[in-house]
Amino acid sequence: MENRFLPIGIQDFEKLRTGNYLYVDKTPLIYELTRTSTPYFLSRPRRFGKSLLLSTMEAYFLGKKELFKGLALEKLEKEWTEYPVLKISFGVNSYENNERLKSRLDSIVSENESRYNIEKKSDNPAERFANIIRAVSEKYNQKVVILIDEYDKPILDALYTDFEEQNRQELRSFYSPLKDSDKYIRFLFITGITKVSHVNIFSGLNQLNDISLDRKYSSLCGISESELEQYFEPEIKTLAEKQEMTAIETKEKLAQMYDGYHFAHDVEGVYNPFCLLKCFFSNDFGSYWFESGTPSFLVKTLQYQPLELENLVNGRLATENQFKNYDPDSKNMLPVVYQSGYLTIKGFEKETRFYTLDFPNREVEEGFLEVLLQKFVTVPYDDMGLEIGNMKIALKNRNIDKVLSIIKSAIADLPTIVKKEMCENYYESVTHLMFRMTGCRVVSELQSVAGRSDIIVTTKDSVFIFELKMDKGRAFEKVAAEALEQIDAGGYADRFTVSGKQMYKVGVVFSSDGKGMVGWKVK
């Protein structure tokens, strides 16, 4: 086999193709997209290859046929027409204030004016942008291709600051020429993490075709299961040898860790390409997505907006509009969590058109729960991993007192961002979070004949059924007894009797005054 390199962090298509890097051929989809002059928008999480996708489109429209040798596009394209390309990217800077955005906009138009030798006729970025589009088209007697990468970064960087609205206004002005320049534009493609209300940003571009949830283009970014089999057989074999696993076991582990993204319903899932490549490079199943840090706008959103944790950690139903469009003025944070890649589509009900959203894989689940716990528990960050490990050992040893003592310490103080009237939701959700971080099977609100259990945790040889109650000023012993009675009356344990596992029923009582866990009783 010819020596080849894994394209970790490679965002330039020409560098990838001339440097003998492995390329998963997405050119059939690119060819199909570019047959029309429709303006497109694509939302994908970070580390999914959006920049490489635009770089590939750029090379294609520039007519660099030699770069596509051996790829599907080499045979699909018969004419290879060369177009002038305007490439705009906001990924190079951070934009916490308006001056940084203005500086970047000036650099963008200056770079394109210099590239195509266009005279500067104004100091206004939007006017210069409009002039570039028209002048370049007329100069080359050819329509212009415009590729915009990370269009939303200046908005997300400034979330919850005084500059957020200023940045939105600045971008709205900058993008405004796109509407009136339609006759000069051959192709327009825009990428970002979130779909911020386009009526506010891309004024007049209401016809923008959002393909983020389109089944046909669900694998445009990312690596599908079939592509994994087709392109990475040598890497899978090497990884299996290093981990002393069979090829089947290795692929199952890869899927558990990095697969599971569905950007439409009833389609093949895709792997996060960055994590998959890092795994093959290191020959280890690490948590690579979080190496570059958690998106700052997600942390800001968790801090500034009310949060119902059970809607995020339990798998939830949502309509398309609830997670497709992000409005910074709204208190709905579901689009942020979904579009960041922390949740993905796991199911779809055709009759009601309800989607089921949940974590795509174990790596993302652990990372997101860790982010949440850092915000909502009092355990120091450096100690959290140790405490979760202690919980896992305690569950294995059936030491319920140890397990609940750890949780009690973690929620000893109600965080300032949680209102007292929200404490019941907070206690239940954080308890669920900490159990789920152990890697054990955790289910909340499991339906039985006579009711729903709060939390059920199962290990290899044990089942723990937890019923959580607020004291509401009543004696602990009475409330705990009621919790245990509810477990029996609701038949919560019935479905597990045939499992042969040791059964534990636990009544846990919390303070209605936000003072944490009062105590527990075990049966």
PyMOL commands that set and color helices and strands:
alter all, ss='L'
color gray80, all
select helices_A, chain A and resi 13-18+27-33+50-61+65-68+72-76+98-115+125-140+153-157+164-175+177-180+182-184+198-201+215-217+225-231+233-243+247-258+273-282+296-304+310-313+320-324+334-339+362-376+381-396+400-410+420-437+476-489+494-499
alter helices_A, ss='H'
color red, helices_A
select strands_A, chain A and resi 40-43+85-89+144-149+185-192+209-210+223-224+270-271+316-318+344-349+354-358+441-448+451-458+462-470+502-510+517-522
alter strands_A, ss='S'
color yellow, strands_A
deselect
rebuild
show_as cartoon
